Amino acid sequence: MVKRGSIEEWYLINATMESHAFHIHQMTFVQERSWAGIPVTTDTVFVPVGTLLANKRDPNYPLVKPRITKILLDFRNVPRGTFVFHCHMLFHEDRGMMAIVRVV
Ligand SMILES: [Cu+2]
């Protein structure tokens, strides 16, 4: 649940070796690391994979250092209601990478 009028920082944490494409309906957001230092407003952002690290305990199972993508969401001009955000890769979306945000 989000209060209308607020501005939120969201952290998209990818602790896998599979990339994602975060997408939200009804609004746009600004990515922390924007293109060439210029803030870009978008409704979808690429969420890169983590980094593989050697696992000294068991070399067969490498560790993953998560990659964090920070976005700023401006709820000042978003209508009250419920809408979805999800991974834009249909394979992921169809298997559960979808949730709702309620703006009150
Ligand atoms: Cu995905």
Backbone and ligand atoms as CSV (ligand in chain L), in Angstrom:
chain,resi,resn,atom,element,x,y,z
A,1,MET,N,N,0.851,-1.182,0.000
A,1,MET,CA,C,0.000,0.000,0.000
A,1,MET,C,C,0.893,1.239,0.000
A,2,VAL,N,N,0.516,2.190,-0.815
A,2,VAL,CA,C,1.275,3.428,-0.951
A,2,VAL,C,C,0.324,4.601,-0.768
A,3,LYS,N,N,0.792,5.615,-0.086
A,3,LYS,CA,C,-0.032,6.799,0.117
A,3,LYS,C,C,0.104,7.725,-1.089
A,4,ARG,N,N,-1.030,8.109,-1.667
A,4,ARG,CA,C,-1.004,9.039,-2.790
A,4,ARG,C,C,-0.322,10.331,-2.338
A,5,GLY,N,N,0.538,10.860,-3.176
A,5,GLY,CA,C,1.265,12.072,-2.852
A,5,GLY,C,C,2.683,11.811,-2.385
A,6,SER,N,N,3.007,10.565,-2.145
A,6,SER,CA,C,4.360,10.251,-1.667
A,6,SER,C,C,5.315,9.995,-2.833
A,7,ILE,N,N,6.588,10.058,-2.517
A,7,ILE,CA,C,7.639,9.668,-3.459
A,7,ILE,C,C,8.411,8.544,-2.784
A,8,GLU,N,N,8.564,7.434,-3.463
A,8,GLU,CA,C,9.208,6.272,-2.847
A,8,GLU,C,C,10.448,5.843,-3.619
A,9,GLU,N,N,11.419,5.303,-2.860
A,9,GLU,CA,C,12.563,4.634,-3.460
A,9,GLU,C,C,12.284,3.138,-3.406
A,10,TRP,N,N,12.392,2.491,-4.520
A,10,TRP,CA,C,12.264,1.040,-4.550
A,10,TRP,C,C,13.592,0.461,-4.999
A,11,TYR,N,N,13.947,-0.655,-4.397
A,11,TYR,CA,C,15.181,-1.348,-4.738
A,11,TYR,C,C,14.821,-2.675,-5.401
A,12,LEU,N,N,15.185,-2.818,-6.659
A,12,LEU,CA,C,14.920,-4.047,-7.406
A,12,LEU,C,C,16.163,-4.910,-7.271
A,13,ILE,N,N,16.044,-5.973,-6.512
A,13,ILE,CA,C,17.200,-6.807,-6.172
A,13,ILE,C,C,17.144,-8.091,-6.987
A,14,ASN,N,N,18.163,-8.287,-7.790
A,14,ASN,CA,C,18.247,-9.499,-8.589
A,14,ASN,C,C,19.378,-10.366,-8.046
A,15,ALA,N,N,18.995,-11.440,-7.371
A,15,ALA,CA,C,19.980,-12.358,-6.797
A,15,ALA,C,C,20.040,-13.636,-7.619
A,16,THR,N,N,19.807,-13.509,-8.919
A,16,THR,CA,C,19.848,-14.661,-9.818
A,16,THR,C,C,20.787,-14.355,-10.979
A,17,MET,N,N,20.954,-15.337,-11.835
A,17,MET,CA,C,21.764,-15.132,-13.045
A,17,MET,C,C,20.842,-15.005,-14.256
A,18,GLU,N,N,19.630,-14.536,-13.997
A,18,GLU,CA,C,18.651,-14.332,-15.055
A,18,GLU,C,C,18.211,-12.875,-15.001
A,19,SER,N,N,18.265,-12.177,-16.126
A,19,SER,CA,C,17.864,-10.772,-16.120
A,19,SER,C,C,16.341,-10.658,-16.116
A,20,HIS,N,N,15.882,-9.471,-15.729
A,20,HIS,CA,C,14.441,-9.197,-15.666
A,20,HIS,C,C,14.170,-7.826,-16.257
A,21,ALA,N,N,12.890,-7.560,-16.476
A,21,ALA,CA,C,12.466,-6.254,-16.990
A,21,ALA,C,C,11.302,-5.776,-16.135
A,22,PHE,N,N,11.605,-4.959,-15.131
A,22,PHE,CA,C,10.571,-4.457,-14.230
A,22,PHE,C,C,9.682,-3.469,-14.982
A,23,HIS,N,N,8.367,-3.650,-14.835
A,23,HIS,CA,C,7.394,-2.778,-15.505
A,23,HIS,C,C,6.260,-2.478,-14.537
A,24,ILE,N,N,5.804,-1.221,-14.520
A,24,ILE,CA,C,4.694,-0.846,-13.644
A,24,ILE,C,C,3.628,-0.138,-14.468
A,25,HIS,N,N,2.370,-0.354,-14.117
A,25,HIS,CA,C,1.251,0.264,-14.821
A,25,HIS,C,C,0.868,1.578,-14.144
A,26,GLN,N,N,0.148,2.402,-14.856
A,26,GLN,CA,C,-0.465,3.636,-14.344
A,26,GLN,C,C,0.511,4.775,-14.062
A,27,MET,N,N,1.813,4.520,-14.136
A,27,MET,CA,C,2.748,5.578,-13.763
A,27,MET,C,C,4.120,5.318,-14.384
A,28,THR,N,N,4.999,6.273,-14.191
A,28,THR,CA,C,6.384,6.121,-14.632
A,28,THR,C,C,7.298,6.311,-13.428
A,29,PHE,N,N,8.586,6.127,-13.629
A,29,PHE,CA,C,9.560,6.299,-12.550
A,29,PHE,C,C,10.876,6.772,-13.142
A,30,VAL,N,N,11.791,7.137,-12.264
A,30,VAL,CA,C,13.117,7.575,-12.685
A,30,VAL,C,C,14.124,6.583,-12.135
A,31,GLN,N,N,15.037,6.156,-12.970
A,31,GLN,CA,C,16.083,5.242,-12.532
A,31,GLN,C,C,17.224,6.036,-11.937
A,32,GLU,N,N,17.838,5.501,-10.868
A,32,GLU,CA,C,18.926,6.226,-10.213
A,32,GLU,C,C,20.070,6.507,-11.183
A,33,ARG,N,N,20.508,5.476,-11.880
A,33,ARG,CA,C,21.583,5.656,-12.860
A,33,ARG,C,C,20.956,5.889,-14.221
A,34,SER,N,N,20.740,7.128,-14.543
A,34,SER,CA,C,20.077,7.441,-15.802
A,34,SER,C,C,21.089,7.536,-16.936
A,35,TRP,N,N,20.578,7.547,-18.123
A,35,TRP,CA,C,21.387,7.557,-19.317
A,35,TRP,C,C,22.219,8.835,-19.401
A,36,ALA,N,N,23.535,8.736,-19.439
A,36,ALA,CA,C,24.456,9.868,-19.604
A,36,ALA,C,C,24.230,10.950,-18.554
A,37,GLY,N,N,23.800,10.561,-17.376
A,37,GLY,CA,C,23.627,11.524,-16.295
A,37,GLY,C,C,22.353,12.322,-16.381
A,38,ILE,N,N,21.545,12.071,-17.378
A,38,ILE,CA,C,20.277,12.801,-17.533
A,38,ILE,C,C,19.150,11.917,-17.023
A,39,PRO,N,N,18.364,12.400,-16.048
A,39,PRO,CA,C,17.254,11.575,-15.550
A,39,PRO,C,C,16.272,11.229,-16.673
A,40,VAL,N,N,15.928,9.971,-16.755
A,40,VAL,CA,C,15.003,9.504,-17.789
A,40,VAL,C,C,13.790,8.896,-17.105
A,41,THR,N,N,12.626,9.339,-17.523
A,41,THR,CA,C,11.386,8.790,-16.991
A,41,THR,C,C,10.944,7.635,-17.877
A,42,THR,N,N,10.589,6.546,-17.237
A,42,THR,CA,C,10.212,5.354,-17.990
A,42,THR,C,C,9.205,4.541,-17.184
A,43,ASP,N,N,8.617,3.527,-17.810
A,43,ASP,CA,C,7.741,2.627,-17.058
A,43,ASP,C,C,8.299,1.206,-17.028
A,44,THR,N,N,9.477,1.026,-17.627
A,44,THR,CA,C,10.115,-0.293,-17.661
A,44,THR,C,C,11.617,-0.103,-17.519
A,45,VAL,N,N,12.242,-0.978,-16.745
A,45,VAL,CA,C,13.687,-0.891,-16.590
A,45,VAL,C,C,14.290,-2.290,-16.592
A,46,PHE,N,N,15.426,-2.400,-17.231
A,46,PHE,CA,C,16.181,-3.647,-17.253
A,46,PHE,C,C,16.787,-3.879,-15.874
A,47,VAL,N,N,16.629,-5.064,-15.342
A,47,VAL,CA,C,17.189,-5.412,-14.034
A,47,VAL,C,C,18.276,-6.459,-14.271
A,48,PRO,N,N,19.537,-6.018,-14.239
A,48,PRO,CA,C,20.632,-6.925,-14.621
A,48,PRO,C,C,20.865,-8.053,-13.633
A,49,VAL,N,N,21.547,-9.068,-14.114
A,49,VAL,CA,C,21.848,-10.258,-13.319
A,49,VAL,C,C,22.833,-9.920,-12.204
A,50,GLY,N,N,22.903,-10.813,-11.220
A,50,GLY,CA,C,23.897,-10.689,-10.169
A,50,GLY,C,C,25.279,-11.091,-10.697
A,51,THR,N,N,26.221,-11.143,-9.786
A,51,THR,CA,C,27.588,-11.505,-10.148
A,51,THR,C,C,27.927,-12.850,-9.509
A,52,LEU,N,N,28.465,-13.767,-10.314
A,52,LEU,CA,C,28.860,-15.074,-9.781
A,52,LEU,C,C,30.139,-14.945,-8.958
A,53,LEU,N,N,30.152,-15.586,-7.804
A,53,LEU,CA,C,31.333,-15.605,-6.939
A,53,LEU,C,C,31.690,-17.057,-6.647
A,54,ALA,N,N,32.958,-17.317,-6.510
A,54,ALA,CA,C,33.399,-18.670,-6.185
A,54,ALA,C,C,32.916,-19.050,-4.784
A,55,ASN,N,N,32.539,-20.294,-4.641
A,55,ASN,CA,C,32.120,-20.812,-3.343
A,55,ASN,C,C,33.200,-21.781,-2.863
A,56,LYS,N,N,33.970,-21.357,-1.888
A,56,LYS,CA,C,35.079,-22.196,-1.414
A,56,LYS,C,C,34.587,-23.470,-0.732
A,57,ARG,N,N,33.405,-23.418,-0.154
A,57,ARG,CA,C,32.865,-24.600,0.530
A,57,ARG,C,C,32.436,-25.680,-0.464
A,58,ASP,N,N,31.852,-25.233,-1.586
A,58,ASP,CA,C,31.398,-26.198,-2.584
A,58,ASP,C,C,31.486,-25.555,-3.969
A,59,PRO,N,N,32.573,-25.850,-4.695
A,59,PRO,CA,C,32.787,-25.227,-6.011
A,59,PRO,C,C,31.685,-25.534,-7.021
A,60,ASN,N,N,30.873,-26.555,-6.757
A,60,ASN,CA,C,29.783,-26.896,-7.677
A,60,ASN,C,C,28.608,-25.926,-7.569
A,61,TYR,N,N,28.577,-25.168,-6.502
A,61,TYR,CA,C,27.471,-24.242,-6.286
A,61,TYR,C,C,28.015,-22.832,-6.052
A,62,PRO,N,N,28.274,-22.100,-7.125
A,62,PRO,CA,C,28.793,-20.741,-6.955
A,62,PRO,C,C,27.773,-19.853,-6.256
A,63,LEU,N,N,28.270,-18.812,-5.633
A,63,LEU,CA,C,27.410,-17.856,-4.944
A,63,LEU,C,C,27.035,-16.735,-5.911
A,64,VAL,N,N,25.984,-16.010,-5.583
A,64,VAL,CA,C,25.545,-14.895,-6.424
A,64,VAL,C,C,25.505,-13.632,-5.576
A,65,LYS,N,N,26.271,-12.634,-5.998
A,65,LYS,CA,C,26.189,-11.326,-5.360
A,65,LYS,C,C,25.064,-10.562,-6.051
A,66,PRO,N,N,24.019,-10.180,-5.315
A,66,PRO,CA,C,22.866,-9.534,-5.962
A,66,PRO,C,C,23.228,-8.198,-6.602
A,67,ARG,N,N,22.521,-7.866,-7.655
A,67,ARG,CA,C,22.629,-6.558,-8.297
A,67,ARG,C,C,21.389,-5.758,-7.889
A,68,ILE,N,N,21.592,-4.528,-7.501
A,68,ILE,CA,C,20.492,-3.696,-7.015
A,68,ILE,C,C,20.262,-2.548,-7.986
A,69,THR,N,N,19.020,-2.409,-8.414
A,69,THR,CA,C,18.620,-1.305,-9.276
A,69,THR,C,C,17.670,-0.422,-8.474
A,70,LYS,N,N,18.053,0.842,-8.294
A,70,LYS,CA,C,17.238,1.753,-7.485
A,70,LYS,C,C,16.390,2.624,-8.404
A,71,ILE,N,N,15.097,2.721,-8.079
A,71,ILE,CA,C,14.213,3.594,-8.861
A,71,ILE,C,C,13.445,4.513,-7.915
A,72,LEU,N,N,13.039,5.662,-8.430
A,72,LEU,CA,C,12.236,6.627,-7.677
A,72,LEU,C,C,10.851,6.688,-8.303
A,73,LEU,N,N,9.834,6.441,-7.480
A,73,LEU,CA,C,8.463,6.444,-7.970
A,73,LEU,C,C,7.717,7.618,-7.348
A,74,ASP,N,N,7.108,8.418,-8.197
A,74,ASP,CA,C,6.411,9.626,-7.781
A,74,ASP,C,C,4.898,9.363,-7.794
A,75,PHE,N,N,4.324,9.239,-6.608
A,75,PHE,CA,C,2.893,8.940,-6.486
A,75,PHE,C,C,2.050,10.202,-6.301
A,76,ARG,N,N,2.623,11.383,-6.621
A,76,ARG,CA,C,1.861,12.619,-6.416
A,76,ARG,C,C,0.747,12.794,-7.432
A,77,ASN,N,N,0.923,12.245,-8.629
A,77,ASN,CA,C,-0.091,12.441,-9.671
A,77,ASN,C,C,-0.701,11.123,-10.139
A,78,VAL,N,N,-0.628,10.138,-9.285
A,78,VAL,CA,C,-1.180,8.827,-9.618
A,78,VAL,C,C,-2.572,8.726,-9.005
A,79,PRO,N,N,-3.559,8.275,-9.764
A,79,PRO,CA,C,-4.903,8.142,-9.185
A,79,PRO,C,C,-4.949,7.052,-8.114
A,80,ARG,N,N,-5.849,7.215,-7.163
A,80,ARG,CA,C,-6.045,6.164,-6.163
A,80,ARG,C,C,-6.579,4.913,-6.864
A,81,GLY,N,N,-6.187,3.768,-6.352
A,81,GLY,CA,C,-6.658,2.528,-6.948
A,81,GLY,C,C,-5.612,1.437,-6.839
A,82,THR,N,N,-5.895,0.343,-7.491
A,82,THR,CA,C,-5.011,-0.819,-7.460
A,82,THR,C,C,-4.529,-1.110,-8.872
A,83,PHE,N,N,-3.252,-1.266,-9.035
A,83,PHE,CA,C,-2.710,-1.614,-10.333
A,83,PHE,C,C,-1.509,-2.527,-10.163
A,84,VAL,N,N,-1.008,-3.032,-11.271
A,84,VAL,CA,C,-0.010,-4.100,-11.199
A,84,VAL,C,C,1.392,-3.616,-11.566
A,85,PHE,N,N,2.377,-4.346,-11.058
A,85,PHE,CA,C,3.750,-4.262,-11.559
A,85,PHE,C,C,4.221,-5.698,-11.733
A,86,HIS,N,N,5.099,-5.876,-12.706
A,86,HIS,CA,C,5.486,-7.254,-13.036
A,86,HIS,C,C,6.752,-7.261,-13.869
A,87,CYS,N,N,7.311,-8.454,-14.006
A,87,CYS,CA,C,8.415,-8.638,-14.934
A,87,CYS,C,C,7.820,-8.665,-16.341
A,88,HIS,N,N,8.450,-7.959,-17.250
A,88,HIS,CA,C,7.911,-7.880,-18.610
A,88,HIS,C,C,8.328,-9.069,-19.462
A,89,MET,N,N,9.086,-9.993,-18.912
A,89,MET,CA,C,9.399,-11.226,-19.629
A,89,MET,C,C,8.244,-12.179,-19.339
A,90,LEU,N,N,7.482,-12.504,-20.366
A,90,LEU,CA,C,6.230,-13.243,-20.168
A,90,LEU,C,C,6.433,-14.565,-19.439
A,91,PHE,N,N,7.536,-15.226,-19.701
A,91,PHE,CA,C,7.820,-16.489,-19.023
A,91,PHE,C,C,7.853,-16.270,-17.503
A,92,HIS,N,N,8.458,-15.176,-17.058
A,92,HIS,CA,C,8.534,-14.874,-15.626
A,92,HIS,C,C,7.182,-14.416,-15.093
A,93,GLU,N,N,6.550,-13.537,-15.843
A,93,GLU,CA,C,5.251,-12.997,-15.429
A,93,GLU,C,C,4.232,-14.129,-15.236
A,94,ASP,N,N,4.205,-15.040,-16.189
A,94,ASP,CA,C,3.245,-16.152,-16.117
A,94,ASP,C,C,3.534,-17.099,-14.964
A,95,ARG,N,N,4.747,-17.056,-14.451
A,95,ARG,CA,C,5.118,-17.939,-13.339
A,95,ARG,C,C,5.193,-17.198,-12.010
A,96,GLY,N,N,4.580,-16.029,-11.958
A,96,GLY,CA,C,4.386,-15.403,-10.656
A,96,GLY,C,C,5.098,-14.097,-10.400
A,97,MET,N,N,5.901,-13.601,-11.327
A,97,MET,CA,C,6.587,-12.333,-11.073
A,97,MET,C,C,5.632,-11.178,-11.388
A,98,MET,N,N,4.585,-11.096,-10.591
A,98,MET,CA,C,3.582,-10.044,-10.744
A,98,MET,C,C,3.005,-9.761,-9.366
A,99,ALA,N,N,2.749,-8.494,-9.098
A,99,ALA,CA,C,2.160,-8.114,-7.808
A,99,ALA,C,C,1.310,-6.869,-8.014
A,100,ILE,N,N,0.607,-6.481,-6.977
A,100,ILE,CA,C,-0.233,-5.290,-7.072
A,100,ILE,C,C,0.268,-4.238,-6.103
A,101,VAL,N,N,0.013,-2.995,-6.459
A,101,VAL,CA,C,0.265,-1.870,-5.553
A,101,VAL,C,C,-1.068,-1.146,-5.399
A,102,ARG,N,N,-1.377,-0.840,-4.160
A,102,ARG,CA,C,-2.634,-0.132,-3.874
A,102,ARG,C,C,-2.299,1.282,-3.443
A,103,VAL,N,N,-2.816,2.252,-4.167
A,103,VAL,CA,C,-2.579,3.657,-3.843
A,103,VAL,C,C,-3.818,4.185,-3.127
A,104,VAL,N,N,-3.607,4.684,-1.899
A,104,VAL,CA,C,-4.747,5.144,-1.085
A,104,VAL,C,C,-4.627,6.624,-0.767
L,1,CU,CU,CU,11.874,-11.590,-14.968
